[in-house]
Amino acid sequence: MFRCHLCREVVPPNTRPIRRVVETRDRQYPFRPTANRFKRKPRVDDPDRKKGRIRYRDDPGGAGREIVREVLLCAACAAGRH
């Protein structure tokens, strides 16, 4: 059960809410060295190679968008019937 943020009606149990993004913002993500950790699989033709060797990769960062606010809507409000 939840209350629709638009019409303020209480929705029956076991009804999934429909989420709508209302506000977003631009975001700059910084460069992060050795942020991503993973295991490298050993090659089949090289029996001397260590198993499960851990490697690191840099995260380049960049630009993106983040959700600031979203609302929960009932099916009627999401379809525009209210």
C-alpha positions in Angstrom: 0.0 0.0 0.0 1.1 3.5 -0.7 -0.4 6.9 -1.2 -0.3 8.4 -4.7 1.7 11.7 -4.6 -0.6 13.4 -7.2 -4.2 12.5 -6.2 -3.4 11.5 -2.5 -5.5 8.3 -2.8 -4.4 5.2 -1.0 -3.7 2.4 -3.4 -4.8 -1.2 -2.6 -2.2 -3.7 -1.4 0.1 -5.6 -3.9 -0.2 -2.8 -6.4 3.1 -1.6 -7.8 3.8 2.1 -7.8 4.8 3.8 -11.0 7.8 6.0 -10.4 8.2 9.3 -12.3 11.3 11.5 -12.2 10.4 15.0 -11.4 13.8 16.7 -11.0 17.3 15.9 -12.1 20.7 17.6 -11.9 23.9 17.6 -13.9 26.8 16.0 -12.1 30.6 15.7 -12.6 32.3 12.5 -11.5 36.0 12.7 -10.6 38.8 10.5 -12.0 39.4 7.6 -9.5 42.7 5.6 -9.9 42.5 1.9 -9.2 38.8 2.0 -8.4 37.7 -1.2 -10.2 39.0 -4.5 -8.9 38.7 -7.7 -10.8 40.3 -11.2 -11.1 41.9 -12.1 -14.4 41.4 -15.6 -15.6 44.5 -17.6 -16.2 45.3 -18.4 -19.9 45.0 -22.0 -20.9 48.4 -22.2 -22.6 50.3 -20.7 -19.6 50.4 -23.2 -16.7 52.9 -21.0 -14.7 50.5 -18.1 -14.5 49.0 -17.3 -11.1 45.4 -18.3 -10.6 43.0 -15.5 -9.6 45.4 -12.7 -10.2 43.9 -9.4 -9.1 44.0 -6.5 -11.4 42.9 -2.9 -11.0 41.5 -0.5 -13.6 41.0 3.3 -13.4 37.6 4.8 -13.4 37.7 7.7 -15.9 35.0 9.7 -14.3 33.0 12.0 -16.5 29.6 13.8 -16.6 26.2 12.4 -15.9 22.7 13.2 -14.5 21.4 12.3 -11.1 17.8 12.0 -9.9 17.0 14.6 -7.3 13.3 13.8 -6.8 10.8 11.2 -8.0 7.2 10.6 -7.2 5.1 7.5 -6.7 1.9 7.4 -8.9 -1.1 5.2 -9.1 -2.0 3.7 -12.5 -4.8 6.3 -13.1 -2.5 9.3 -12.5 0.3 7.8 -14.6 -2.1 7.3 -17.5 -3.4 10.9 -17.1 -6.9 10.0 -16.1 -7.0 12.1 -12.9 
